[in-house]
Amino acid sequence: MIMTLVKSMPVKTIAACINEHDTRLWRVLHHYVDSARDNADYFKVRQVGVDGTSSKRGHS
């Protein structure tokens, strides 16, 4: 349920709605994201594009 909500809501808002600390939700979120990255198959990736930002304009 949490993974579905974080697609459209801030973690702090979800934590308030379910009466839980946001730090705990962040730990759960990081667990599942790290697990998905570990299981991802990047074997067929041949090129990676990078879009630059302008720090002088305040972009990050």
DSSP file (Angstrom, degrees, kcal/mol; ACC not computed):
  #  RESIDUE AA STRUCTURE BP1 BP2  ACC     N-H-->O    O-->H-N    N-H-->O    O-->H-N    TCO  KAPPA ALPHA  PHI   PSI    X-CA   Y-CA   Z-CA
    1    1 A M     >        0   0    0      0, 0.0     4,-1.9     0, 0.0     3,-0.3   0.000 360.0 360.0 360.0 -42.1    0.0    0.0    0.0
    2    2 A I  H  >  +     0   0    0      1,-0.2     4,-2.4     2,-0.2     5,-0.2   0.906 360.0  55.3 -62.0 -42.6    2.8    2.4    0.9
    3    3 A M  H  4 S+     0   0    0      1,-0.2     4,-0.4     2,-0.2    -1,-0.2   0.841 108.6  49.1 -62.5 -32.7    4.5    2.0   -2.5
    4    4 A T  H >4 S+     0   0    0     -3,-0.3     3,-0.8     1,-0.2     4,-0.3   0.903 111.7  48.6 -70.9 -41.8    1.3    2.9   -4.3
    5    5 A L  H >X S+     0   0    0     -4,-1.9     3,-1.9     1,-0.2     4,-1.6   0.865 100.7  63.1 -68.2 -37.1    0.8    6.0   -2.2
    6    6 A V  T 3< S+     0   0    0     -4,-2.4    -1,-0.2     1,-0.3    -2,-0.2   0.664  90.1  70.2 -67.7 -13.0    4.4    7.4   -2.5
    7    7 A K  T <4 S+     0   0    0     -3,-0.8    -1,-0.3    -4,-0.4    -2,-0.2   0.776 119.3  15.6 -68.9 -25.1    3.8    7.7   -6.3
    8    8 A S  T <4 S+     0   0    0     -3,-1.9    -2,-0.2    -4,-0.3    -1,-0.2   0.450 121.8  54.8-130.1  -2.5    1.4   10.5   -5.6
    9    9 A M  S  < S-     0   0    0     -4,-1.6    -1,-0.1     3,-0.0     2,-0.1  -0.973  80.6-105.1-135.5 148.4    1.9   11.8   -2.1
   10   10 A P     >  -     0   0    0      0, 0.0     4,-2.0     0, 0.0     3,-0.3  -0.413  31.9-122.1 -65.7 147.9    4.8   13.0    0.0
   11   11 A V  H  > S+     0   0    0      1,-0.2     4,-2.7     2,-0.2     5,-0.2   0.880 111.9  56.7 -60.0 -40.1    6.1   10.5    2.6
   12   12 A K  H  > S+     0   0    0      1,-0.2     4,-1.8     2,-0.2    -1,-0.2   0.878 107.2  49.0 -60.8 -38.2    5.4   12.9    5.5
   13   13 A T  H  > S+     0   0    0     -3,-0.3     4,-2.0     2,-0.2    -1,-0.2   0.906 111.2  48.9 -68.0 -42.8    1.8   13.2    4.4
   14   14 A I  H  X S+     0   0    0     -4,-2.0     4,-2.1     1,-0.2    -2,-0.2   0.920 109.0  53.9 -61.8 -43.8    1.4    9.4    4.2
   15   15 A A  H  <>S+     0   0    0     -4,-2.7     5,-2.6     1,-0.2     4,-0.5   0.902 109.1  48.1 -59.0 -42.1    3.0    9.0    7.7
   16   16 A A  H ><5S+     0   0    0     -4,-1.8     3,-0.6     3,-0.2    -1,-0.2   0.888 110.4  52.3 -66.0 -38.5    0.5   11.5    9.2
   17   17 A C  H 3<5S+     0   0    0     -4,-2.0    -2,-0.2     1,-0.2    -1,-0.2   0.853 118.1  35.3 -66.7 -35.4   -2.5    9.7    7.5
   18   18 A I  T 3<5S-     0   0    0     -4,-2.1    -1,-0.2    -5,-0.1    -2,-0.2   0.303 110.5-117.2-104.1   9.3   -1.5    6.3    8.9
   19   19 A N  T < 5S+     0   0    0     -3,-0.6     2,-0.3    -4,-0.5    -3,-0.2   0.938  71.7 125.3  57.1  53.1   -0.2    7.5   12.2
   20   20 A E      < -     0   0    0     -5,-2.6     2,-0.2    -6,-0.1    -1,-0.2  -0.927  67.2 -96.0-136.0 158.5    3.4    6.4   11.6
   21   21 A H     >  -     0   0    0     -2,-0.3     4,-1.5     1,-0.1     3,-0.4  -0.553  25.7-135.0 -75.8 140.8    6.8    8.1   11.7
   22   22 A D  H  > S+     0   0    0      1,-0.2     4,-2.4    -2,-0.2     5,-0.2   0.818 103.4  62.9 -66.1 -29.2    8.1    9.2    8.3
   23   23 A T  H  > S+     0   0    0      1,-0.2     4,-1.8     2,-0.2    -1,-0.2   0.878 102.3  50.2 -63.9 -35.5   11.5    7.8    9.1
   24   24 A R  H  > S+     0   0    0     -3,-0.4     4,-2.1     2,-0.2    -1,-0.2   0.915 110.0  49.7 -67.2 -41.7   10.1    4.3    9.3
   25   25 A L  H  X S+     0   0    0     -4,-1.5     4,-2.9     1,-0.2    -2,-0.2   0.885 108.3  53.8 -64.3 -37.5    8.3    4.8    5.9
   26   26 A W  H  X S+     0   0    0     -4,-2.4     4,-3.0     2,-0.2    -1,-0.2   0.901 107.3  51.2 -62.7 -39.4   11.6    6.0    4.4
   27   27 A R  H  X S+     0   0    0     -4,-1.8     4,-2.1     2,-0.2    -2,-0.2   0.922 112.1  46.2 -62.8 -43.1   13.3    2.8    5.6
   28   28 A V  H  X S+     0   0    0     -4,-2.1     4,-2.1     2,-0.2     5,-0.2   0.934 113.5  49.4 -63.1 -46.3   10.5    0.6    4.1
   29   29 A L  H  X S+     0   0    0     -4,-2.9     4,-2.4     1,-0.2     5,-0.2   0.931 111.5  48.1 -59.1 -48.0   10.7    2.6    0.8
   30   30 A H  H  X S+     0   0    0     -4,-3.0     4,-2.8     1,-0.2     5,-0.3   0.879 108.1  56.5 -62.4 -37.3   14.5    2.3    0.6
   31   31 A H  H  X S+     0   0    0     -4,-2.1     4,-2.1    -5,-0.2    -1,-0.2   0.949 112.1  40.2 -58.0 -50.7   14.3   -1.4    1.3
   32   32 A Y  H  X S+     0   0    0     -4,-2.1     4,-2.2     2,-0.2    -2,-0.2   0.864 116.3  49.4 -71.3 -35.8   12.0   -2.0   -1.7
   33   33 A V  H  X S+     0   0    0     -4,-2.4     4,-2.4    -5,-0.2    -2,-0.2   0.935 112.7  47.4 -68.0 -45.1   13.7    0.4   -4.0
   34   34 A D  H  X S+     0   0    0     -4,-2.8     4,-2.3    -5,-0.2    -2,-0.2   0.897 112.1  51.0 -61.4 -40.3   17.1   -1.1   -3.2
   35   35 A S  H  X S+     0   0    0     -4,-2.1     4,-1.6    -5,-0.3    -1,-0.2   0.910 110.1  49.0 -63.7 -42.8   15.7   -4.6   -3.7
   36   36 A A  H  X S+     0   0    0     -4,-2.2     4,-0.7     1,-0.2    -2,-0.2   0.894 111.4  49.8 -64.5 -39.8   14.2   -3.7   -7.1
   37   37 A R  H >< S+     0   0    0     -4,-2.4     3,-0.6     1,-0.2    -1,-0.2   0.891 108.6  52.6 -66.0 -38.9   17.5   -2.2   -8.2
   38   38 A D  H 3< S+     0   0    0     -4,-2.3    -1,-0.2     1,-0.2    -2,-0.2   0.847 114.0  43.4 -63.7 -33.4   19.4   -5.3   -7.1
   39   39 A N  H 3< S+     0   0    0     -4,-1.6    -1,-0.2    -5,-0.1    -2,-0.2   0.481  88.8 113.4 -92.5  -3.4   17.1   -7.5   -9.2
   40   40 A A    <<  -     0   0    0     -4,-0.7     2,-0.8    -3,-0.6    -3,-0.0  -0.408  63.9-134.4 -71.1 145.2   17.0   -5.2  -12.2
   41   41 A D        +     0   0    0      1,-0.1     3,-0.3    -2,-0.1    -1,-0.1  -0.880  31.3 166.6-104.6 107.0   18.6   -6.6  -15.4
   42   42 A Y    >   +     0   0    0     -2,-0.8     3,-1.4     1,-0.2    -1,-0.1   0.204  43.6 111.0-101.4  13.6   20.8   -4.0  -17.0
   43   43 A F  T 3  S+     0   0    0      1,-0.3    -1,-0.2     3,-0.0    -2,-0.0   0.852  78.2  46.3 -59.2 -38.2   22.5   -6.5  -19.4
   44   44 A K  T 3  S+     0   0    0     -3,-0.3     2,-0.4     2,-0.0    -1,-0.3   0.459  81.8 116.7 -88.1  -0.4   20.9   -5.1  -22.5
   45   45 A V    <   +     0   0    0     -3,-1.4     3,-0.1     1,-0.2    -3,-0.0  -0.549  30.0 165.5 -70.6 125.1   21.6   -1.4  -21.7
   46   46 A R        +     0   0    0     -2,-0.4     2,-0.3     1,-0.3    -1,-0.2   0.682  60.8  23.5-112.0 -29.4   23.9    0.0  -24.4
   47   47 A Q        -     0   0    0      2,-0.0     2,-0.4     0, 0.0    -1,-0.3  -0.985  57.1-159.3-140.8 150.2   23.7    3.7  -23.8
   48   48 A V        -     0   0    0     -2,-0.3     2,-0.3    -3,-0.1    -3,-0.0  -0.998  12.7-150.3-129.7 130.0   22.8    6.1  -21.0
   49   49 A G        -     0   0    0     -2,-0.4     2,-0.4     2,-0.0    -2,-0.0  -0.783   6.9-160.7-100.1 144.5   21.7    9.7  -21.6
   50   50 A V        -     0   0    0     -2,-0.3     2,-0.6     0, 0.0    -2,-0.0  -0.990   5.0-153.8-127.0 129.0   22.4   12.4  -19.0
   51   51 A D        -     0   0    0     -2,-0.4     2,-0.0     1,-0.0    -2,-0.0  -0.893  21.1-135.1-102.4 125.0   20.5   15.7  -19.0
   52   52 A G        -     0   0    0     -2,-0.6     2,-0.3     1,-0.0    -1,-0.0  -0.287  12.1-146.8 -76.9 162.3   22.4   18.6  -17.4
   53   53 A T        -     0   0    0      6,-0.1     2,-0.7     7,-0.1     3,-0.1  -0.843  15.1-124.0-122.9 163.7   21.1   21.1  -15.0
   54   54 A S    > > -     0   0    0     -2,-0.3     5,-2.2     1,-0.2     3,-1.0  -0.872  21.8-178.0-111.1  98.6   22.0   24.7  -14.4
   55   55 A S  G > 5S+     0   0    0     -2,-0.7     3,-1.2     1,-0.3    -1,-0.2   0.800  83.4  62.5 -67.4 -27.6   23.1   25.3  -10.9
   56   56 A K  G 3 5S+     0   0    0      1,-0.3    -1,-0.3     2,-0.1    -2,-0.0   0.772 104.3  48.6 -67.2 -23.8   23.5   29.0  -11.5
   57   57 A R  G < 5S-     0   0    0     -3,-1.0    -1,-0.3     2,-0.1    -2,-0.2   0.372 125.8-102.6 -93.9   2.6   19.7   29.1  -12.2
   58   58 A G  T < 5S+     0   0    0     -3,-1.2    -3,-0.2     1,-0.3     2,-0.2   0.577  72.7 146.2  88.7   9.7   18.9   27.2   -9.0
   59   59 A H      <       0   0    0     -5,-2.2    -1,-0.3     1,-0.1    -6,-0.1  -0.498 360.0 360.0 -78.7 149.4   18.3   23.8  -10.7
   60   60 A S              0   0    0     -2,-0.2    -1,-0.1    -7,-0.0    -5,-0.1   0.342 360.0 360.0-137.9 360.0   19.3   20.7   -8.9
